[in-house]
Amino acid sequence: MCARIYIPDRNQNPAAKTSRTRWHFLRGFSARTLAEELAQVTNRPSTAPPAAPHATSSHGWLRHTSEAWVGREAPGPPGPHGAFARGRALLASYAFSDPEIVAGHFDPQAPLLGRPMVLELKACGFRYLCGVVVSDVRDERGKTETAFGYRYDTRAGHVEAGTEWFVLTKDHLTGDLCFRIEAIWRPGDFPNWWSEVGFGLVERRARQDWHRLAHLRMRHLLEAGDLLPVVSPSPREGRGHHDARVRRPPTRALARQRASALAHEAQSPAANAMPRRTRDMLRRWGLSVALGAVTGLRSMMGPALVSRWLRAHPTHPCWTRTATLMATPVLAHALSLLAWAELAMDKLPAAPSRMAPLPLAGRAAMGMLVGLVLGGRRSRARRVAAGAGAMSAVGAACLAHRVRALAAPRGKRTSFATALLEDVIAFGIGHAALRALR
């Protein structure tokens, strides 16, 4: 049963005019900012759709629905410690959402019905804070099935206007658990025109990825029955912020691999024959090569990206003494400033050649530093990762130098465009590599 939502006229409501979408680029939000945003959510007007039949495509409203099997327990009504009970906790804590795409911040002590939430939307290095409020809760037990779920409605300042249902259902006859997501939405409030353009370009793919990963994460967490959400409020805040993390969160790359493995599980029984430690080590070496290539293109970008990533993941198992040093606030800000300065200086005609002995050695050293951080705790793996990062940095520097040399005779515009393209490629590789690091 859905309550009728009244949408106030934004032209007559001063609160709507003062609602502004907060956004950052290449950096997250402080605990204080999140707390301030969370406190303002309930004061903003709702932008949810009206009751049917007005929420139709002719009125600009779009629908997106996905449903998937996520687990099974013994037939009959749900038990107190079964998969359905765990699923309820995961659903209420927003743990099914991939935090690399949408992270939820809220007070876990607040009642579910009426709970304000701040969703941190992440795309291409940009982060947007968008407010929603849980407006309805469904908790039903019938003869043939049991269902639990809730709906949240967007508030002014959200880049989307709409409502979304999340429902977990158990079939008493088979014991199957089904997870359903149903959204009604249309474009909402954007902080600037280019955010609206970018949203139109990436929205469809990002929505599909998020829905697919939500089902995969729910299934993964229900299979790992001992892994419940870990509440980790910020030490500077103490309350009002909730990061629904788990100890083994599947990232986008892991989810895709897992989807393939689940689809071909019966036909490929040896798909996971390689030991997990070996797979993890090879993956870290690959990431060291990728971040080493970034330092070859832009010597300070790789360390700056890794430093910011470490600050955002203080409990990650890759932490070592080197990682602790790189994550200090002073060094993190210094690396960021140096990275921005390098981006500007690279476009100047007087910029030194990257193939000179000193700049090339510096790029190799930065690649080695990145490899030491990503190599993990085992000394042998770290040495290999450091060497891979250094060699990758040198190789990428040589390749980029050759490309720039070919572009130079074509004029200053072509050379400048090549430099900008190099910036985009370096950032894209680094961002993708760190997203794959779990």
C-alpha positions as a printed Julia matrix, in Angstrom:
438×3 Matrix{Float64}:
  0.0     0.0     0.0
  1.53    3.27   -1.12
  0.66    6.61    0.44
 -0.38    9.43   -1.82
  2.48   11.88   -2.16
  1.76   15.58   -2.47
  4.29   17.46   -4.61
  4.53   21.11   -3.64
  4.88   23.75   -6.33
  8.6    24.55   -6.41
  7.86   28.03   -7.68
  5.91   28.74   -4.48
  8.16   26.87   -2.05
 11.27   28.77   -0.96
 12.85   25.59    0.41
 12.97   24.13   -3.08
 14.9    27.12   -4.36
 17.52   26.83   -1.63
 18.09   23.12   -2.27
 21.38   22.74   -4.06
 23.05   19.5    -5.02
 26.48   19.28   -3.39
 29.19   17.82   -5.57
 32.93   17.19   -5.51
 35.45   16.07   -8.07
 38.23   13.58   -7.21
 37.56   13.82   -3.48
 34.98   12.62   -1.01
 32.91   14.47    1.56
 33.85   15.09    5.18
 31.83   13.62    8.02
 30.68   17.13    8.93
 29.37   17.75    5.42
 27.51   14.44    5.44
 25.96   15.23    8.82
 24.84   18.68    7.66
 23.34   17.25    4.5
 21.56   14.51    6.44
 20.02   17.04    8.82
 18.56   19.02    5.91
 16.96   16.14    4.01
 13.61   16.1     5.81
 13.23   19.89    5.39
 13.24   19.64    1.61
 10.09   19.11   -0.48
  9.41   15.7    -1.96
  9.95   15.2    -5.69
  8.34   11.75   -5.81
  5.75   11.05   -8.53
  2.04   11.47   -7.84
 -0.25    8.49   -7.52
 -1.26    6.57  -10.64
 -2.44    7.22  -13.3
 -0.34   10.41  -13.39
  3.06    8.66  -13.03
  3.17    7.63  -16.68
  5.56    8.11  -19.57
  3.27   10.72  -21.06
  3.97   12.83  -17.96
  7.73   12.23  -18.26
  8.01    9.39  -15.72
 10.14    6.36  -16.6
 10.13    2.89  -15.04
 12.96    0.45  -14.45
 12.36   -2.93  -12.81
 14.71   -5.82  -12.1
 14.15   -9.07  -10.23
 16.49  -11.99   -9.49
 16.78  -15.15   -7.41
 19.28  -14.47   -4.62
 19.11  -17.45   -2.27
 17.22  -20.35   -0.76
 16.39  -21.67    2.68
 14.19  -24.46    4.0
 10.58  -24.41    2.73
  7.98  -22.87    4.99
  7.83  -19.54    6.82
 11.21  -17.84    7.4
 13.19  -18.87   10.44
 14.77  -16.41   12.9
 18.32  -17.17   11.71
 17.76  -18.14    8.08
 18.68  -16.49    4.82
 15.52  -14.37    4.77
 16.27  -12.94    8.21
 19.79  -12.06    7.07
 18.35  -10.56    3.91
 16.1    -8.27    5.95
 19.13   -6.91    7.8
 21.06   -6.42    4.56
 18.11   -4.69    2.95
 17.55   -2.31    5.87
 21.26   -1.42    6.02
 21.43   -0.67    2.28
 24.3    -3.18    2.02
 23.07   -4.45   -1.36
 24.15   -1.21   -3.04
 27.62   -1.2    -4.58
 29.4     1.62   -2.68
 31.55    2.31   -5.74
 28.4     3.51   -7.52
 25.98    4.57   -4.76
 26.95    4.74   -1.07
 24.28    5.26    1.56
 24.79    7.49    4.63
 22.2     7.5     7.43
 21.64    6.99   11.13
 21.31    3.22   11.67
 19.51    3.84   14.98
 16.68    5.76   13.3
 13.44    3.84   12.61
 13.25    2.52    9.07
  9.94    4.23    8.3
 10.65    7.93    7.88
 14.42    7.43    7.89
 16.31   10.2     6.02
 19.24    9.05    3.9
 21.96   10.77    1.91
 22.99    8.87   -1.2
 26.49    9.56   -2.51
 26.37    9.01   -6.27
 29.76    8.34   -7.9
 30.57    8.52  -11.61
 33.74    9.38  -13.55
 35.41   10.92  -10.49
 32.39   13.1    -9.63
 30.41   12.69   -6.4
 26.92   14.05   -5.77
 25.01   14.09   -2.48
 21.3    13.38   -2.95
 18.65   13.13   -0.25
 15.87   10.55    0.06
 13.4     9.58    2.8
 11.92    6.12    3.46
  8.2     6.71    2.98
  6.7     3.2     3.17
  7.64   -0.19    4.64
  6.2    -3.52    3.55
  6.33   -6.39    6.07
  3.85   -9.1     5.16
  3.51  -12.81    5.92
  0.93  -14.78    3.98
  0.17  -18.45    3.49
  2.35  -18.85    0.4
  5.01  -16.14    0.76
  6.64  -13.63    3.08
  7.8   -10.22    1.88
  9.82   -7.42    3.4
 10.89   -4.17    1.79
 10.67   -0.43    1.75
 10.31    2.52   -0.56
 12.19    5.76   -0.52
 11.2     9.01   -2.21
 13.59   11.62   -3.53
 13.8    15.13   -2.13
 14.66   18.42   -3.82
 18.33   18.55   -4.77
 18.43   14.93   -6.0
 19.68   14.52   -9.57
 16.69   12.22  -10.09
 13.09   12.8    -9.11
 11.18    9.65   -8.27
 10.6     6.74   -5.96
 12.12    3.27   -5.61
 10.97    0.02   -4.02
 13.29   -2.72   -2.67
 11.48   -5.95   -1.76
 12.8    -9.35   -0.65
 10.28  -12.2    -1.0
 10.37  -15.83    0.16
  8.28  -18.53   -1.48
  7.11  -20.89    1.3
  6.69  -23.81   -1.1
 10.2   -23.83   -2.58
 12.16  -21.73   -0.07
 13.41  -19.49   -2.9
 14.3   -15.88   -2.12
 13.65  -13.22   -4.75
 14.95   -9.65   -4.69
 13.01   -7.05   -6.66
 13.88   -3.42   -7.39
 11.32   -1.13   -9.0
 11.95    2.53   -9.76
  9.82    5.35  -11.17
 11.92    8.37  -12.04
 12.74   11.29  -14.29
 15.65   13.77  -14.34
 15.76   15.97  -11.26
 17.9    18.86  -10.02
 21.44   19.33  -11.31
 24.08   21.7    -9.92
 25.18   22.79  -13.42
 24.43   22.24  -17.09
 27.33   19.92  -17.81
 26.31   17.57  -14.98
 22.93   17.26  -16.68
 24.61   16.5   -20.01
 26.9    13.91  -18.41
 23.97   12.33  -16.6
 22.18   11.84  -19.9
 25.25   10.11  -21.33
 26.01    7.66  -18.5
 22.64    7.22  -16.77
 21.44    4.15  -18.65
 24.67    2.18  -18.29
 25.16    3.19  -14.66
 21.58    2.22  -13.76
 21.92   -1.19  -15.41
 25.24   -1.8   -13.65
 23.84   -0.78  -10.29
 20.77   -3.02  -10.59
 22.83   -6.01  -11.73
 25.4    -5.53   -8.98
 22.7    -5.05   -6.33
 21.34   -8.53   -7.07
 24.82  -10.04   -7.2
 25.86   -8.41   -3.93
 22.69   -9.6    -2.2
 23.3   -13.14   -3.41
 26.96  -13.0    -2.42
 26.16  -11.73    1.08
 23.43  -14.3     1.64
 25.81  -17.08    0.6
 28.43  -15.77    3.05
 26.01  -16.03    5.93
 28.47  -14.89    8.61
 29.16  -11.56    6.89
 26.65   -9.03    8.13
 27.01   -5.27    7.6
 29.61   -3.54    9.71
 28.47   -0.21   11.14
 31.41    2.17   11.03
 30.44    5.68   12.08
 33.01    8.4    11.58
 35.1     9.02   14.72
 34.69   12.76   14.22
 30.94   12.47   14.14
 29.85    9.51   16.19
 26.36    9.34   14.73
 24.29   10.38   11.75
 26.55    8.56    9.29
 26.41    4.93    8.32
 28.62    3.23    5.78
 27.05   -0.09    4.82
 30.24   -2.0     4.15
 30.99   -5.67    4.43
 34.28   -7.39    4.98
 34.38   -8.81    1.46
 32.47   -6.4    -0.76
 32.27   -7.5    -4.41
 33.48   -4.74   -6.7
 32.24   -4.3   -10.24
 35.0    -6.46  -11.72
 34.46   -9.2    -9.13
 30.72   -9.13   -9.72
 31.17   -9.59  -13.46
 33.53  -12.51  -12.9
 31.09  -13.98  -10.39
 28.17  -13.62  -12.77
 30.09  -15.52  -15.42
 31.11  -18.2   -12.95
 27.54  -18.63  -11.7
 26.2   -18.9   -15.24
 28.69  -21.62  -16.22
 29.15  -23.29  -12.85
 27.84  -26.68  -13.93
 29.73  -26.7   -17.22
 33.01  -25.42  -15.73
 33.65  -27.17  -12.41
 37.34  -26.19  -12.5
 36.69  -22.47  -12.93
 38.09  -21.72   -9.49
 40.91  -24.26   -9.58
 43.59  -21.58   -9.14
 44.27  -20.88   -5.45
 42.74  -17.69   -4.2
 46.06  -16.35   -2.93
 47.62  -16.82   -6.36
 44.72  -15.08   -8.09
 44.93  -12.19   -5.66
 48.68  -11.85   -6.16
 48.37  -11.85   -9.96
 45.61   -9.29   -9.77
 47.74   -7.0    -7.61
 50.62   -7.29  -10.04
 48.27   -6.36  -12.87
 47.05   -3.32  -10.93
 50.67   -2.34  -10.28
 51.32   -2.45  -14.02
 48.24   -0.29  -14.67
 49.12    2.33  -12.03
 52.75    2.21  -13.17
 51.57    3.12  -16.66
 49.67    6.05  -15.16
 52.88    7.34  -13.54
 54.65    6.94  -16.87
 52.1     9.26  -18.45
 51.8    11.64  -15.49
 54.42   11.0   -12.83
 52.45   12.36   -9.85
 48.96   11.24  -10.83
 49.49    7.6    -9.85
 50.74    8.32   -6.3
 48.07   11.02   -5.84
 45.24    8.66   -6.83
 46.59    5.86   -4.62
 47.0     8.25   -1.68
 43.4     9.45   -1.93
 42.15    5.89   -2.31
 44.02    4.83    0.84
 42.47    7.67    2.82
 39.03    6.53    1.69
 39.7     2.88    2.63
 41.46    2.96    6.03
 40.69   -0.71    6.81
 41.82   -2.24    3.52
 44.2    -5.24    3.88
 46.8    -3.66    1.56
 47.84   -1.23    4.32
 51.57   -1.31    5.12
 54.02    1.23    6.52
 54.39    2.74    3.06
 50.62    2.99    2.7
 50.32    4.61    6.13
 52.85    7.25    5.11
 51.11    7.95    1.8
 47.74    8.32    3.5
 48.82   11.1     5.86
 46.8    14.28    5.17
 49.85   16.46    4.5
 51.37   14.08    1.97
 48.01   13.36    0.33
 47.36   17.06   -0.27
 50.93   17.63   -1.42
 50.66   14.81   -3.97
 47.37   16.21   -5.24
 48.86   19.69   -5.68
 51.89   18.28   -7.47
 49.65   16.24   -9.76
 47.6    19.31  -10.71
 50.77   21.36  -11.22
 52.18   18.68  -13.5
 49.01   18.67  -15.6
 49.41   22.42  -16.14
 53.17   22.39  -16.75
 52.92   19.56  -19.25
 51.08   21.87  -21.66
 53.84   24.53  -21.6
 56.38   24.67  -24.46
 59.26   24.82  -21.96
 58.29   21.56  -20.26
 61.33   19.23  -19.97
 61.41   16.01  -21.93
 60.19   12.99  -20.0
 62.98   10.96  -21.61
 65.71   12.97  -19.87
 67.54   10.78  -17.31
 66.24   12.58  -14.21
 62.53   12.79  -15.17
 62.57    9.2   -16.43
 64.17    7.99  -13.19
 61.55    9.92  -11.23
 58.73    8.22  -13.12
 60.3     4.82  -12.49
 60.59    5.65   -8.78
 56.93    6.72   -8.6
 55.91    3.52  -10.39
 57.95    1.52   -7.89
 56.28    3.36   -5.0
 52.82    2.58   -6.34
 53.8    -1.09   -6.75
 55.06   -1.26   -3.16
 51.68   -0.06   -1.89
 49.58   -2.32   -4.12
 51.79   -5.38   -3.71
 50.28   -6.36   -0.37
 52.04   -7.47    2.81
 54.21  -10.31    1.49
 57.74   -9.09    0.77
 58.25  -11.14   -2.4
 54.94  -10.02   -3.89
 55.76   -6.4    -3.05
 59.16   -6.61   -4.74
 57.63   -8.05   -7.89
 54.86   -5.44   -7.87
 57.4    -2.64   -7.39
 59.48   -3.89  -10.31
 56.39   -4.26  -12.48
 55.28   -0.73  -11.62
 58.7     0.74  -12.44
 59.0    -1.08  -15.78
 55.45   -0.18  -16.72
 56.15    3.48  -15.94
 59.25    3.52  -18.14
 57.44    1.74  -20.97
 54.44    4.07  -20.84
 56.74    7.12  -20.77
 58.59    5.92  -23.87
 55.35    5.2   -25.72
 53.81    8.56  -24.8
 57.01   10.37  -25.83
 56.85    8.71  -29.22
 53.18    9.66  -29.7
 53.83   13.28  -28.7
 56.78   13.42  -31.08
 54.54   12.3   -33.94
 51.91   14.91  -33.03
 54.36   17.83  -32.68
 54.89   18.5   -36.44
 51.12   18.75  -36.98
 50.88   22.01  -35.07
 50.29   23.38  -31.59
 46.58   22.52  -31.54
 47.21   18.88  -32.34
 49.98   18.7   -29.75
 47.74   20.31  -27.11
 44.86   17.97  -27.94
 47.22   14.99  -27.66
 48.34   16.17  -24.22
 44.73   16.49  -23.06
 43.94   13.04  -24.4
 46.92   11.71  -22.47
 45.52   13.27  -19.28
 42.16   11.6   -19.83
 43.73    8.21  -20.56
 45.96    8.4   -17.48
 43.08    9.3   -15.19
 40.8     6.69  -16.74
 43.34    3.89  -16.27
 44.07    4.92  -12.69
 40.43    5.28  -11.74
 39.5     1.91  -13.25
 42.44    0.16  -11.57
 41.57    1.48   -8.11
 37.92    0.51   -8.57
 39.08   -3.05   -9.18
 41.14   -3.05   -5.97
 39.14   -4.73   -3.2
